[in-house]
Amino acid sequence: MGIMPAQVTRFLSMSLEEDLGPGDITSALLLTGNQRSKAVFTAKSGFILAGLPFAQEVFRLVDGGIKFKPLLKEGSKVQKGAVLAEITGQAASLLAAERVSLNILQHLCGIATLTNSYVQAIKEFLPSTKIVDTRKTMPSMRYMEKYAVRMGGGGNHRFGLYDGILIKDNHIKAAGGIKKAVALAKKGGMHHLLKIEIEVEDLKGLKDALEAGADVIMLDNMSIPMMEQAVKLCKKGKKDKTVLLEASGNVTLENVRSIAQTGVDLISSGSITHSAPAADISMRII
């Protein structure tokens, strides 16, 4: 995964502070001295693994002397009963890190698992059509949640407002229309690596976006038949489609395959991050 971003470490530290406060009362009463223990993370259901590096960082923040040994590869398919990691150290430290590390790990595994379900639903259309995430993430958890999407086989959309141009409906209204909005974005001194994406709701908006020279067009809440027309319109008269089309809005596991069949390049879903059920994982001292 590389170097742990400072913002992630700060978030994990704050999460520990929230849980521990001035100290773990129960462990202080029951555990004496430097009692050492070994614990394991065990899968209580099947899922896609994502987040062990962040769980390991939680234990490091609690006690630098803890040994955390991952046993499975990130992104792998985990069966119920599998042991994910072994952790050795002072018993009080293991218990202090337990809840925060599990909360993070269960959440990220849930995102990876749901993402993978979407990816598997359109596997016959890969790699020409990709599942990508959105900015609909929990505050301060975006780096970790987008990491989990990748572990599930999906791709990342822009990280924030600062690294990608996405002109949405409110921008269009404020700017005075699709063509004017795209023209203003192009005039703003953007560098050659930055693409302009704009959201459209119908075929007229699509035509305006094409004429304005948008690089990526988001088909927002369009019906399947309208998406099919949009794809045909973009391909008309061209051997190679140069404009990327992204389908967005009301994407579900039930309709994602039908959306992929239209020929769009990207399918973005906020649900893979904001509505993923947590995986079931436990920590047990052995």
N, C-alpha and C positions, 0 to 999 in steps of 0.2 A: 504493500500500500504506500510505502514511502514515509516521509516525515509526518508526524502527527501535527496538523495545523494548530496554531496557538489558540484560535477561536474555539476549537473543539475541546482542547484541554481546559480552557476557561469555563466552558459550559459544563463539563464533567465535574470540575472542582466545585462549581456552584450547586450542582445537583447533590454532591456529597455533603456540602454544607447544609443544604436544605434538609437532608435526611438525618445527618448525625448531630447537628447543632453542637453543643458543648461536649457531647460524648454519648456512647451507647450505654444506657443505664443497666440494661439486662446483663450485658457481657461484663460490665464492671463488677456486678454483684456475684456472678457465677464463675468467672474465669480468673484464676490467680496466676501470678508469675508470667513466665514466657511459654506457656503451654502451646505446643505446635501441633498442627493437624494437616491432613490432606483432604482436599475436596474435589469433586468432579462435577462438571456440567453435563447433564443427561437430557437427551431429547425425549419428551413425553408424547410427541406426535411427529409426523413426517413433515419436512419443510426444506427450503433452500437455505443454506447457511450463509449468513452475512453479519459481520459485526464483532468477531472475536478480537480484532485489534483494539477496538474501542473498549470492550470489556476488560482487556488486559491493561489498558491505560487507567481504568478506574482503580484496579488493584494496585498499580504502581503509585498512584496518587495517595492512596491510603497508607501504603507501607512499601518502600523501595526494596525491602528484603523478601517480598513474596516472589515465588517462582511460578510463572504461568506458562503452561505447556500446551499449545494448540495441538489437537490430534487429527483434525480434519481440515481440508482445504476450503477456503472461502469460495462460495459459488457452487459447492458440491451439493448433491441431493442427499439429505440425511434421512435415515430410517428411524422409526420409533425405537427407543432403547439405546441408541448410539451414544457413546461418550464423546463429547465435543472437545473437552479440555480438562487438564489436571492442574490443580492449584495447590501449592504447598507454602505454609508460613504460619505465623502466629494465629491461633484460633480466633482471637478477638479481631484481628485485622481482616481475616477471611469473612467473618460475619458482618463487619462494618461495610465491606464493599459489596456484599451479596446482592442487596435489593437494587441498587443503582445499576450495577453491571447487568443483572438479569433484565431489568426494565428496558435498557438500551438494546441488548441482544435480542430479546423477544420481539421488540418492535421492528428492528431492522430485518430480522429473518422473515417476519410477516410481510414486509414490503417486497423483499426478494422473491418470496413465494408467490404472492399475487402477481407481481410483474411477470414471473415465469409462466404463470397460467395464461396471461395475455399473449406472451411470445409463442407458447405452444399452440395457441388457438389459431395463429396465422403462420405457422412454421412453413407451410408450402409456398408462402409468398415472400419469405426471407431470401436474400437480404435487401431486395428492392423496396420492400415496405418495412418500416421499423416502428417499434413501440418506444415512445419517449415520454418523459415525465413533464411536470410543469413547475411553477413556483408555489403551488399549493402544498407547502410543507409546514411543519411545526416550527415556530420561532426558534432560532439558534440551532436547529437540527438539520438544516438543509444539506450541509456537506455530507453528513452521515446518511441521510435518507437518499440522496442522489447516488451515493456509493452503493447502497443496497439495491437500487434500481439496476445498476450495472452488474452487480453480482447475480441478479435475476435474469440477465440476458437482454435488458432494455438499454436504451440510450438516454442521454441527458439533453434537455432543452437548455436554454440560457440559464446561467446560475442566478443572476439578479438583474436589476434594472440597468446595471452599468456595463454589461458585456454583450448585449444584443439589442438590436432595434426591433421592437414589435409594436406596430401601430394598431391600437385597438379602437373599438367603437367610440369611446369618449375622446380619444385623440382626434379621430376623424371629424367628429362634430365640432370640436374646439378649433381645428385647423381650417374647417370650411370645405371638407370633402376629401375623397380618396386621392384624387389626382394632385390636389394641392398639398395634402399631407406627405405624399411620397416625394414631391418636388422639394418641399421644405427640408425633408430628411437628407436628400441628396445634396442640397445646397449647404448643409451644415458642416462641411469640411470633414466628412467621414473618411477613414482610410480604406484602402483597397481590399482589406481582409474582412471588413464589416459588411454584412448583408442586411438588406431591408426586408422585413416581413410585415405584411399587413393583413388584417382580419377583414373578411367579407362575409356577407350573409346571403347573397343571391348571385345569379349569373351576371346581372348588370354590374354589380360591385366587382365581380371577377374580371369582366372586360375592362373596367376602368383601371383596375390594378395592373393588368397586363399592359395596357396602353401607357401607363405611368412608368413602367419599367421596374416593378417590384421583383425582388429575387425569390422570395418565398411568399406564398399566399395561404393563409389559414382559412379553411372552409368551416365557418362557425355554425354549428347546429344545423347543418344541411341534411336533407333527406338523402337516402341512398340513391334514388334516381337522379336527384340534382347533382350529387357528387359525381356520378357517372358522366353526366353532361359536362361538368366542369373539367374532368380529365380529358374528354374528347376535344373540348374547346382548346385546351392548352396544347394538345398534340397536333391539332389540325394544321396541316401545311408544314410540319416540321418532322424530320427524321428522328431527331433527338430532342427530348423534352428538357429545356434549359431552366424552366421555372419549377421549383419544388412546390408540391401541394401537401398541405398538412390538414388532416381531418381532426376536428376538435369539438367537444361538447357532447354530452350524453353518450359517451363511449362505455360500453359494458361488455362483459364476457359473452353475452348472448348475441351481440351484434358486431363485435370486432372483426370477425371473419368476413362478414358481408361488406364491411367498410374496406377491408383490405382488397377484396375482389374488385372494387371500383378502380384500382390502380393508383391510389394516392401513394405518396412517398413516405409520409410520416403520419402516425396516429398518436396524438397526445392524450394522456389521461391523468387527471388530478387524483382519481380514486386510488391509483396504485400507491400513492404516498399518504393521502389523508384518510383513507378508509380501509387500509389493510388490517385484517385481524392479526393480533399478536400470536406468534408461535408459542408452544407450550414447552418450557425448559425449566429444569430445576437444578439447584446446587445442593449436593449432599455430602456431608463430611463422612469419610470412610475410615 
